[in-house]
Amino acid sequence: MTTQIGGWFGIATGLVAWYASAAAVINATHRRALLPTGPR
C-alpha cells in the first residue's frame, strides 16, 4: 500500500515538474506568461 502511494506521488511530482519546465521554456520563448507558474 505504501509503495502504491509513493508511486502515485512520484507520477504526480513528475507531471508537475514537466508542466513547470514546459511553462519556463514556452514563457521564455514568447517573452510573456502564457502558462502561469504562480505569483512573481
Secondary structure, 3 states (H helix, E strand, C coil): CHHHHHHHHHHHHHHHHHHHHHHHHHHHHHCCCCCCCCCC
